[in-house]
Amino acid sequence: MSNDTTTASSPANAQTRYDVNRADLPLSCPLPSMALWNSHPRVYLPIEDEGGDSQCPYCGAHFVLVD
């Protein structure tokens, strides 16, 4: 039996604005580096189709594509 002790490095939805890069695509909220246990279900955001600016429908977090 494997014991995976890897945890997310940041709390979910702690900020209201997040700068993201193309390396972060496909974009989801919460981000993969965020803890999921205390957040809403993961939702994928079409930031490229929205001109580089997207908002999460669950928590209102604002994501801006910076590159």
Buried (B, 14 or more C-beta within 10 A) or exposed (E): EEEEEEEBEEEBBEEEEBEBEEEBBEBBBBBEEBBEEEBBEBEEBEBEEEEEEBBBEBBEBBBEBEE
